[in-house]
Amino acid sequence: MNKLRRSLLFIPGNNPGMIQNAGVFDADGIIFDLEDAVSVDEKDAARDLVSYALQALDFTGNERVVRVNPLDTEWGQKDVEVISKALPDTILIPKATEESIIKCHEILDRTEIDLGLALGTIRVIALIETAYGVERASEIVQSSTRVDGVLLGGEDFTADMEIERTSKGQELFYARTRLSTLCRAYKLEFIDTPYADVNDMTGFKEDLKESIRIGATGKAAINPRQIEEIHNAFTPSLESVEWAERVVQAWAEAQAENKGVFSLQGKMVDAPVVARAEKVLAKIKTLDLKGGSHYVESTGA
């Protein structure tokens, strides 16, 4: 499984053609959607289709995520029970609450015990889509040790708030920054909300810049055309990598001289700056990039 979550691409769970070709879109992860993309009369068929695809198709290199229906609906619990037996990497819980996360955790425990798997093999992402979810996010993510990420659902959140979702996204600022900060505090990944207008690439790029500014670690997508821009934004530039290498090297030399603070090219460098540099290099190691041609021109770290 890809260790990165720069991009998570939604694929309708009732579309065999898109499911079969999902791996060619080059997203870090694929979200097979059993909720919003599927009409009521297709819920059962879509569940069976995604379950079969997880077992029969090769999605090597992609994290395989399934967005189930809310667990308080007639489909949600069965979604988790059936899909978990097909061994996805991750379950995405919509309109996440403490209760739904705990319920999902319990079902996954039973499946893993039945299949002889280590407990915690299947991970969980909490999809925060309501005012309640934003304000109770700390309690929600602590409801299960399986939770390793949070995804903001901007469309449902603004609907719950009875406000308009705009291209500039100012109405999402509080939810974004709150969830991003919380994820840093709990060492989780924060995947920012998708940009809904797939024909507005200018607006999408500006929205992507906002994702970076508020500290997101990745972004969801609803169209394959958005993937390349997302990867560029969340991939360190050659300039930032060279800076990080200089900082780490200078830090090693300073440590040898028992210095806790030093100057590099006229700027003070201390432990927090070194930590940021080390994170840049760790991301590059994960990406396994070799040579300048693999880096983007503008800093995305």
N, C-alpha and C positions, 0 to 999 in steps of 0.2 A: 504494500500500500504506500502511496505517496505520503511523505511525512509533512508536506506543506499544505496549507489551506489558503493560498493566495486567492484562489477562485473556487467557487462551488456553483455548478451550473444546474439549474432546474430543468428536468426532462419530464414531460407528462407521462404518468404511469399507465396511460391507456393508448399509447402510440407505439406500436411494435417497431416501426421503422426507425424512429428516433432512439428508442431504447437500444436496438441492435447496433446503431452507429454512434452511440454516446461516447465511446472511448476515443473516437477520432477527433473530437473537438478540442483536445489538449487542455481541458480544465484539470486542476488538481483534484477536484472531487466532483462527483455526479450526484445530484439529489433527484431520485426517482419519486415523483410527487403523486401521492394517492389522495391528496386533499383537494386543493382549489382547482387543479387541472382536470379533475374527474367528476363527471356528473353523478347524481345520486344513483341512477339506474346502471352505472358502470362500475360502481365501487368494488363489488366482489370480483368481477372479471379483471379489473386492473390489479387488484391484490394478487390474484393468481398469476397474472402475466409477469409482474415484477418478481415474484417469488421464483418463478421458472427461470427468468433471465439471470438472476443472481447465481443460480446453480449451474446454468448451462452455458453462459457467455463469459468470455475472458475480458475483464476490465483491468488488466494488469497495469499498475502505475496510477490508477485512479482510486481515491477513497470512494467507497460505495455507500451512499447515505440514502435512507428512505424516509420521506416525510409521511408519517401516518396521519390518520384523521385524529382530531382531538379525542382524548380518552374518555370524555364524558358523552360521546356520541355512540350510536349503535354499531359503528364500524371500528372505532379506535382500538379497543382491547383486542379484537380479533386480528386487526392489522399487525399489532405487535406480536401476537402469538404465532401467526403464520409466517410473517417476514423473518422473525428471529430464527426460525428453524432453517431458513435459507442462508443464514450467517452473513448478513450485511456487516460492514465495518461499524456503522453508526446508525442510530435511530434519531430522527429529528422530531421533537415533540412540539406541535403547534399550540399556541395560546398557553404556554407552559405555566403551571402552578406547582406549588409544593406537592399537592395531591397527585397530579398527573405524573410528575417525575418519580415519585415513590412507587406509584402503581406500575409504571413502566419498568422500574428497577426490579420489582418483585417478579414480574413476568419473565424478564431476562434471566434472573437468577434460576428460575425453574427450568427454562430452556437449556441453559448452560450445564446445569446439573444432569438433566436428562441426556444430553449429548456428550457428557464427559469432558466438558471444556472448563478451563480456568475461569473462576468467577471474575467478571469485569472485562471479558474478552470483547463484548460488544459495547461500544461507547454511546454516549448520549449528547446531543446538542439541544440546548433549551432555546426554542424560538419564542422570543419575547415580542408580543403583538398587542398588548393592552396596557392601559395606565396602571392597573394592578400589577402586571408583570414587571413594569419598569420600577415601581416603588418597592416591590417585594423581591427584586432580583437576587439580592444577597441570600435570602432564605431559600429561594428556588434553587440556586446553583449548589447550595450546601445540602440539598435534600438527597443527593446520591453521589457516591464517589465515582460514578460512571460519567458524570458531566465533565466534559473537557472543553466546552465551547458554548458561546452564546451567539445567536443570530437575531438581528433586529428586523422585524417585519414592519416596514414603514407604512404600507398601505392599510393594513388592519389597525395599526396604532393610531393613525390619523383618523380613521373611521370611528374608532372607539372614543377619540377625543372630540369628535364632531368638528374637525377642522379640515381645511383643504390641503392636500398634498401638492406642493408646488415644485417646479423644476429646480429652484434654488435650494429648497430643503431647509430653510431657516426654522420651520416648525418642528424639525427633528433634532435640533441642536441639543436640547436638554437630554432627550432619551439617548442620543448617540454618546455624548460625553459621560453621562452617568454609567452606561453599560461598559464603555471602554475603560473607564477608571476602575470599575468593579472587577472587570476581567484581569486587569493588571494586578490588582490587589490579591486575587485568588489564583493567579498564574494560569488563567484560562485564555483561550483565543476568542477574540471578538470579530465576528464576521459582519460587516456592515450590510445594510439593506440593499436589495437590487434597485437599479434605476429603471423606472417603468417604461419610459418612452424610448423604444429601441431605435427610432428614427432620428432622435436628437443626440447626435454624437458630441456636439459642442457642450450641451448641458450635461451629458454623461461624464465627459472629461472633467468638468468643473466639480461635479458631484464626487468623482473619484479623488480629486485633490482634497476635498473636505474629509473624505474617509481617512486619508493619510494624516491630515492636520489633527484630527481628533484621536489618533492613535490606534485605529483599527489594524488588525493583523491580516485581514483579507476582506473580500467583498463577494457577495452572491451575484449571480448573473441569470438573466432570463433569455439571453440570446447568445449563441456562439460568437457573434461578431464582437462582443464585449470582452472576450477572454484575453486577447493580446494586450489591450490597453490596461487591463487589471494586472496582468503579469508584469508589464513594464513598470507600473506604479509601485508594485510591492517587491521589485527586484533591485538590489543596490546598484548604483551606478559605478562605473570604473573609477571615477573620481573619489566616491565615498569609500570604496574598497582600498584604494591606495592610501587615503587618509587614515583609515583604520589600521592598516599594516604599519604605518609610521608611528602611530600612537602606541600600539602594542610593543613595537620594538624599543621605542624610547622609554616606555614604562619599565621594561625589563632592565634597561640600563640604569634607570633611576633607582629601582629596587636594589640593584647591586651596590649602589652608593648610599643606600638607606635614606632615600628621598621619598617623601610621600606626595609631593607636589613638584611639578617641573614645568618649564616653558617649552613649547614647540611652535616654531614659526611665529613667535611673538604672542602666543596665546597660552594662558595657564591651563594645565592639564592636571586633573586629580582623579580620584577613584571613580566617580560617576561618569566622567568622560571616557575613561578606559573601559568601563562596563558597556557603554554604548558601542564603542569600537569592537569589543569582543562579540557583541551580538550581531554586528554587521558581518564579521568574518564567519560566525557560526551559521548564518543564513546562507552565505556563499558556499560553505562546506556542504550544507544540506542540498543545495541546488546542484552541487558538483560541477560548477562552472570552471572552465579552463580557458584562459586567454581573454583579451580585451573584447573580442568580437561577440562574446556572450553577454556583455553587460549593456545596460541601457545608457542613453546619453545623459539623462537628467536623473538626479538623485531620487530614489524611491524609498530609501531606508528610513 
